[in-house]
Amino acid sequence: MGSSTVNAVTALKVLSHEKDYYRVEMRVSNVKNGGNAPTANLDKAVYVLDYDSYGQMKADPKSASAGAQRLLGGFGNETIGMQFAHHPVAVGDTWTNTVDMGKIMATMSKGQAKNPVGTVVMTFKLVQASTKSAVISCTLKGGVKMEVTAGSGANKRLMQVSQSMSGGGQYTVERSTGVYLASNLKIQTATTAGSQHFSSSQSVSMKRL
């Protein structure tokens, strides 16, 4: 299993606020690739995203902007990431968000994945809070099962594929804006396709400059 590290600077700008959604522009620069990760289209990229009032990214089907909007639409508008609680919480309290992995795989595969079913449950916990910031921990666990077409001609068949995910991390959030001051998330994935087994690990860290 190989590894690679990508560093980049992202500038955020709030473009508008309409009802319960905030439109944010993200400009990426100074991309430094320490491995073989695909970053050809990342440097100087500009994305426009909508965030709901609970901190989740959502694709706007009416938006003409490219990039992340199309990406989120390709995920079925489901994302693995922070979601603030829908009710008041105190230090030590937990809340959950369930991500429909079947919906993500169905849209990402453009119909190639047959009958994808599964969820990932993200559990958040308010670890620490001050007047300026809050620290929220996160754990995730779940997976997805599906059938994909393998082989060709007389050997064409449906192959069972299953994928399990686990991991966790921590977010430090500025209370006045909801913007991350720092975050880290690590996800381990194990995939079984027929008689073959694969595993991978992905880590994403951010820090406000």
C-alpha positions as a Markdown table, in Angstrom:
| # | Residue | x | y | z |
|---|---|---|---|---|
| 1 | Met | 0.0 | 0.0 | 0.0 |
| 2 | Gly | 1.6 | 3.3 | -1.1 |
| 3 | Ser | 1.3 | 6.7 | 0.4 |
| 4 | Ser | 1.3 | 10.3 | -0.7 |
| 5 | Thr | 1.0 | 13.7 | 0.9 |
| 6 | Val | -0.6 | 16.8 | -0.6 |
| 7 | Asn | -0.4 | 20.2 | 1.0 |
| 8 | Ala | -2.4 | 23.2 | -0.2 |
| 9 | Val | -3.6 | 26.6 | 0.9 |
| 10 | Thr | -7.4 | 27.3 | 0.6 |
| 11 | Ala | -8.9 | 30.8 | 0.9 |
| 12 | Leu | -12.6 | 30.9 | 1.9 |
| 13 | Lys | -15.0 | 33.8 | 1.1 |
| 14 | Val | -18.7 | 34.0 | 1.9 |
| 15 | Leu | -20.5 | 35.0 | -1.2 |
| 16 | Ser | -24.0 | 35.1 | 0.0 |
| 17 | His | -26.5 | 34.0 | 2.7 |
| 18 | Glu | -30.0 | 32.9 | 1.7 |
| 19 | Lys | -32.4 | 31.4 | 4.2 |
| 20 | Asp | -30.5 | 28.5 | 5.8 |
| 21 | Tyr | -27.7 | 28.2 | 3.3 |
| 22 | Tyr | -24.4 | 30.0 | 3.0 |
| 23 | Arg | -22.6 | 30.1 | -0.4 |
| 24 | Val | -18.8 | 29.9 | 0.0 |
| 25 | Glu | -16.1 | 30.3 | -2.5 |
| 26 | Met | -12.9 | 28.2 | -2.1 |
| 27 | Arg | -9.7 | 29.1 | -3.9 |
| 28 | Val | -6.9 | 26.6 | -3.8 |
| 29 | Ser | -3.3 | 27.6 | -4.3 |
| 30 | Asn | 0.3 | 26.6 | -3.4 |
| 31 | Val | -0.4 | 22.9 | -4.0 |
| 32 | Lys | 2.6 | 20.7 | -3.1 |
| 33 | Asn | 2.4 | 17.1 | -4.0 |
| 34 | Gly | 4.7 | 14.8 | -1.9 |
| 35 | Gly | 3.7 | 11.6 | -3.7 |
| 36 | Asn | 1.6 | 10.4 | -6.6 |
| 37 | Ala | -1.8 | 11.8 | -5.7 |
| 38 | Pro | -3.8 | 13.2 | -8.6 |
| 39 | Thr | -3.5 | 17.0 | -8.2 |
| 40 | Ala | -3.2 | 18.2 | -11.8 |
| 41 | Asn | -6.5 | 20.1 | -11.6 |
| 42 | Leu | -6.3 | 21.2 | -8.0 |
| 43 | Asp | -3.8 | 24.1 | -8.1 |
| 44 | Lys | -5.6 | 27.5 | -8.6 |
| 45 | Ala | -8.9 | 25.6 | -8.7 |
| 46 | Val | -12.0 | 27.6 | -7.6 |
| 47 | Tyr | -15.0 | 25.9 | -6.1 |
| 48 | Val | -18.4 | 27.3 | -5.0 |
| 49 | Leu | -20.2 | 25.4 | -2.3 |
| 50 | Asp | -23.4 | 25.7 | -0.3 |
| 51 | Tyr | -23.3 | 25.0 | 3.4 |
| 52 | Asp | -26.4 | 24.5 | 5.4 |
| 53 | Ser | -26.9 | 25.9 | 8.9 |
| 54 | Tyr | -25.5 | 22.6 | 10.4 |
| 55 | Gly | -22.2 | 22.8 | 8.6 |
| 56 | Gln | -22.8 | 20.3 | 5.9 |
| 57 | Met | -21.8 | 20.8 | 2.3 |
| 58 | Lys | -24.7 | 20.6 | -0.2 |
| 59 | Ala | -24.8 | 20.7 | -3.9 |
| 60 | Asp | -27.0 | 23.3 | -5.5 |
| 61 | Pro | -28.7 | 21.8 | -8.6 |
| 62 | Lys | -29.5 | 25.3 | -9.9 |
| 63 | Ser | -25.9 | 26.5 | -9.6 |
| 64 | Ala | -23.9 | 27.0 | -12.8 |
| 65 | Ser | -20.6 | 26.7 | -10.9 |
| 66 | Ala | -18.5 | 23.7 | -11.7 |
| 67 | Gly | -16.1 | 21.5 | -9.7 |
| 68 | Ala | -17.3 | 20.7 | -6.2 |
| 69 | Gln | -21.0 | 21.2 | -7.0 |
| 70 | Arg | -20.8 | 18.5 | -9.6 |
| 71 | Leu | -18.7 | 16.4 | -7.3 |
| 72 | Leu | -21.3 | 16.6 | -4.5 |
| 73 | Gly | -24.1 | 15.9 | -7.0 |
| 74 | Gly | -22.2 | 12.8 | -8.0 |
| 75 | Phe | -22.2 | 11.7 | -4.4 |
| 76 | Gly | -25.9 | 11.9 | -4.3 |
| 77 | Asn | -25.5 | 15.0 | -2.1 |
| 78 | Glu | -24.3 | 12.8 | 0.8 |
| 79 | Thr | -20.9 | 13.6 | 2.4 |
| 80 | Ile | -18.7 | 12.2 | 5.1 |
| 81 | Gly | -17.9 | 15.1 | 7.3 |
| 82 | Met | -18.9 | 17.4 | 10.1 |
| 83 | Gln | -22.5 | 18.0 | 11.0 |
| 84 | Phe | -23.4 | 20.2 | 14.0 |
| 85 | Ala | -26.1 | 19.0 | 16.4 |
| 86 | His | -29.7 | 19.9 | 15.6 |
| 87 | His | -30.2 | 20.7 | 19.3 |
| 88 | Pro | -28.3 | 22.4 | 22.1 |
| 89 | Val | -25.5 | 20.3 | 23.6 |
| 90 | Ala | -23.1 | 20.5 | 26.5 |
| 91 | Val | -19.6 | 19.2 | 27.0 |
| 92 | Gly | -19.7 | 15.4 | 26.9 |
| 93 | Asp | -22.9 | 15.2 | 24.8 |
| 94 | Thr | -22.9 | 13.2 | 21.6 |
| 95 | Trp | -25.0 | 13.2 | 18.4 |
| 96 | Thr | -25.0 | 11.2 | 15.2 |
| 97 | Asn | -25.3 | 11.6 | 11.4 |
| 98 | Thr | -26.0 | 8.6 | 9.2 |
| 99 | Val | -24.6 | 8.8 | 5.6 |
| 100 | Asp | -26.3 | 6.8 | 2.9 |
| 101 | Met | -23.4 | 4.9 | 1.3 |
| 102 | Gly | -25.8 | 3.1 | -1.1 |
| 103 | Lys | -26.9 | 6.4 | -2.5 |
| 104 | Ile | -23.3 | 7.6 | -2.9 |
| 105 | Met | -22.2 | 4.4 | -4.7 |
| 106 | Ala | -25.3 | 4.4 | -6.9 |
| 107 | Thr | -24.6 | 7.9 | -8.2 |
| 108 | Met | -20.8 | 7.6 | -8.3 |
| 109 | Ser | -20.9 | 4.4 | -10.4 |
| 110 | Lys | -23.6 | 5.8 | -12.7 |
| 111 | Gly | -25.6 | 2.6 | -12.4 |
| 112 | Gln | -22.7 | 0.2 | -12.7 |
| 113 | Ala | -23.1 | -0.8 | -9.1 |
| 114 | Lys | -26.2 | -3.0 | -8.7 |
| 115 | Asn | -28.3 | -2.8 | -5.5 |
| 116 | Pro | -25.8 | -0.9 | -3.4 |
| 117 | Val | -26.9 | -0.9 | 0.3 |
| 118 | Gly | -25.2 | 0.4 | 3.4 |
| 119 | Thr | -24.6 | 3.3 | 5.7 |
| 120 | Val | -21.8 | 4.9 | 7.7 |
| 121 | Val | -22.7 | 6.2 | 11.1 |
| 122 | Met | -20.7 | 9.2 | 12.3 |
| 123 | Thr | -20.8 | 9.9 | 16.1 |
| 124 | Phe | -19.8 | 13.4 | 17.3 |
| 125 | Lys | -18.9 | 14.4 | 20.8 |
| 126 | Leu | -18.4 | 17.9 | 22.2 |
| 127 | Val | -15.1 | 17.6 | 24.0 |
| 128 | Gln | -14.4 | 21.2 | 24.9 |
| 129 | Ala | -15.9 | 24.6 | 24.6 |
| 130 | Ser | -14.9 | 28.2 | 25.2 |
| 131 | Thr | -16.3 | 31.5 | 24.2 |
| 132 | Lys | -14.1 | 31.4 | 21.0 |
| 133 | Ser | -13.9 | 27.8 | 20.0 |
| 134 | Ala | -15.3 | 24.3 | 20.4 |
| 135 | Val | -13.5 | 20.9 | 20.0 |
| 136 | Ile | -15.6 | 18.1 | 18.6 |
| 137 | Ser | -14.4 | 14.5 | 18.3 |
| 138 | Cys | -15.7 | 12.1 | 15.7 |
| 139 | Thr | -15.8 | 8.4 | 15.1 |
| 140 | Leu | -17.2 | 6.6 | 12.1 |
| 141 | Lys | -18.1 | 3.0 | 11.2 |
| 142 | Gly | -20.1 | 1.3 | 8.5 |
| 143 | Gly | -19.9 | 0.1 | 5.0 |
| 144 | Val | -21.7 | -0.9 | 1.8 |
| 145 | Lys | -22.5 | -4.0 | -0.2 |
| 146 | Met | -23.2 | -4.2 | -3.9 |
| 147 | Glu | -22.9 | -6.2 | -7.1 |
| 148 | Val | -20.8 | -5.2 | -10.0 |
| 149 | Thr | -20.4 | -6.7 | -13.5 |
| 150 | Ala | -17.1 | -8.6 | -14.0 |
| 151 | Gly | -15.6 | -10.3 | -17.0 |
| 152 | Ser | -16.9 | -10.2 | -20.6 |
| 153 | Gly | -18.6 | -12.3 | -23.2 |
| 154 | Ala | -19.3 | -15.8 | -21.9 |
| 155 | Asn | -17.4 | -15.0 | -18.7 |
| 156 | Lys | -19.6 | -12.0 | -17.8 |
| 157 | Arg | -21.0 | -12.3 | -14.3 |
| 158 | Leu | -22.2 | -10.3 | -11.3 |
| 159 | Met | -19.5 | -10.2 | -8.6 |
| 160 | Gln | -20.3 | -9.5 | -4.9 |
| 161 | Val | -18.4 | -6.5 | -3.5 |
| 162 | Ser | -18.4 | -5.3 | 0.1 |
| 163 | Gln | -16.6 | -2.4 | 1.7 |
| 164 | Ser | -16.2 | -1.6 | 5.3 |
| 165 | Met | -15.1 | 1.8 | 6.7 |
| 166 | Ser | -13.9 | 2.9 | 10.1 |
| 167 | Gly | -12.0 | 5.8 | 11.6 |
| 168 | Gly | -12.2 | 9.1 | 13.4 |
| 169 | Gly | -10.7 | 12.4 | 14.1 |
| 170 | Gln | -11.3 | 15.8 | 15.7 |
| 171 | Tyr | -12.5 | 19.2 | 14.6 |
| 172 | Thr | -11.7 | 22.6 | 16.3 |
| 173 | Val | -14.4 | 25.1 | 15.3 |
| 174 | Glu | -14.6 | 28.9 | 15.6 |
| 175 | Arg | -17.9 | 29.5 | 17.4 |
| 176 | Ser | -18.7 | 32.8 | 15.9 |
| 177 | Thr | -18.5 | 31.6 | 12.3 |
| 178 | Gly | -18.6 | 27.7 | 12.4 |
| 179 | Val | -15.4 | 27.7 | 10.3 |
| 180 | Tyr | -12.8 | 25.1 | 11.1 |
| 181 | Leu | -9.7 | 26.3 | 12.9 |
| 182 | Ala | -8.2 | 22.9 | 12.6 |
| 183 | Ser | -9.3 | 19.4 | 11.7 |
| 184 | Asn | -8.0 | 15.9 | 11.1 |
| 185 | Leu | -9.9 | 12.8 | 9.9 |
| 186 | Lys | -8.5 | 9.3 | 9.2 |
| 187 | Ile | -10.5 | 6.6 | 7.4 |
| 188 | Gln | -9.5 | 3.0 | 7.0 |
| 189 | Thr | -11.2 | 1.1 | 4.2 |
| 190 | Ala | -11.3 | -2.7 | 3.6 |
| 191 | Thr | -12.7 | -4.0 | 0.3 |
| 192 | Thr | -13.6 | -7.5 | -0.7 |
| 193 | Ala | -14.3 | -8.1 | -4.4 |
| 194 | Gly | -15.0 | -11.8 | -5.1 |
| 195 | Ser | -12.0 | -13.6 | -3.7 |
| 196 | Gln | -9.7 | -10.5 | -3.7 |
| 197 | His | -9.1 | -8.3 | -0.7 |
| 198 | Phe | -7.8 | -4.7 | -0.6 |
| 199 | Ser | -7.2 | -2.2 | 2.2 |
| 200 | Ser | -6.4 | 1.5 | 2.2 |
| 201 | Ser | -6.0 | 4.4 | 4.7 |
| 202 | Gln | -6.6 | 8.1 | 4.0 |
| 203 | Ser | -5.9 | 11.0 | 6.3 |
| 204 | Val | -7.0 | 14.6 | 5.8 |
| 205 | Ser | -5.8 | 17.4 | 8.0 |
| 206 | Met | -6.5 | 21.2 | 7.9 |
| 207 | Lys | -5.3 | 24.2 | 9.9 |
| 208 | Arg | -6.4 | 27.8 | 9.6 |
| 209 | Leu | -3.5 | 30.1 | 8.7 |
